């Protein structure tokens, strides 16, 4: 497998991990809404996941170099 394909696979794996985490966050927000509570996670928390997994634009460009 070429380095380019390994890089693509890495980014895809990071995206999958981020999606799993964000879906969990969304589920908790829905549960709290159902309980008539305020959301556990706001926009900043979701943006933090993108940074945590290094899948923002510049990070992906750096991996693909």
C-alpha positions as CSV (number, residue, x, y, z in Angstrom):
1,X,0.0,0.0,0.0
2,X,1.3,3.4,-0.9
3,X,1.9,6.1,1.7
4,X,-0.9,8.2,0.1
5,X,-3.4,5.3,0.7
6,X,-2.1,4.9,4.3
7,X,-2.7,8.6,4.9
8,X,-6.2,8.4,3.4
9,X,-7.0,5.4,5.6
10,X,-5.7,7.2,8.7
11,X,-7.8,10.3,8.0
12,X,-10.9,8.1,7.3
13,X,-10.3,6.2,10.6
14,X,-10.0,9.5,12.5
15,X,-13.3,10.7,10.9
16,X,-15.0,7.5,11.9
17,X,-13.8,7.9,15.5
18,X,-15.0,11.5,15.6
19,X,-18.4,10.5,14.2
20,X,-18.9,7.9,16.8
21,X,-18.0,10.3,19.6
22,X,-20.3,13.0,18.1
23,X,-23.2,10.7,17.7
24,X,-22.8,9.8,21.4
25,X,-22.8,13.4,22.3
26,X,-25.9,14.0,20.2
27,X,-27.7,11.1,21.9
28,X,-26.9,12.5,25.3
29,X,-28.2,15.9,24.3
30,X,-31.4,14.3,23.1
31,X,-31.8,12.3,26.3
32,X,-31.3,15.5,28.3
33,X,-33.9,17.3,26.1
34,X,-36.3,14.5,26.8
35,X,-35.6,14.9,30.6
36,X,-36.3,18.7,30.1
37,X,-32.6,19.5,31.0
38,X,-30.2,21.7,29.1
39,X,-27.9,20.1,26.5
40,X,-24.7,18.5,27.8
41,X,-22.8,19.5,24.7
42,X,-22.8,22.8,22.8
43,X,-21.1,23.9,19.6
44,X,-17.7,24.3,21.2
45,X,-17.7,20.7,22.4
46,X,-18.5,19.5,18.9
47,X,-15.7,21.6,17.4
48,X,-13.3,20.3,20.1
49,X,-13.9,16.8,18.7
50,X,-12.7,17.9,15.3
51,X,-9.5,19.2,16.9
52,X,-9.1,16.2,19.1
53,X,-9.0,13.8,16.1
54,X,-7.1,16.2,13.9
55,X,-9.6,16.3,11.1
56,X,-9.9,20.0,10.6
57,X,-8.8,21.4,7.2
58,X,-5.2,22.3,7.9
59,X,-4.5,19.1,9.8
60,X,-5.8,16.9,7.0
61,X,-3.7,18.9,4.5
62,X,-0.7,18.3,6.6
63,X,-1.3,14.5,6.8
64,X,-1.7,14.4,3.0
65,X,1.6,16.0,2.3
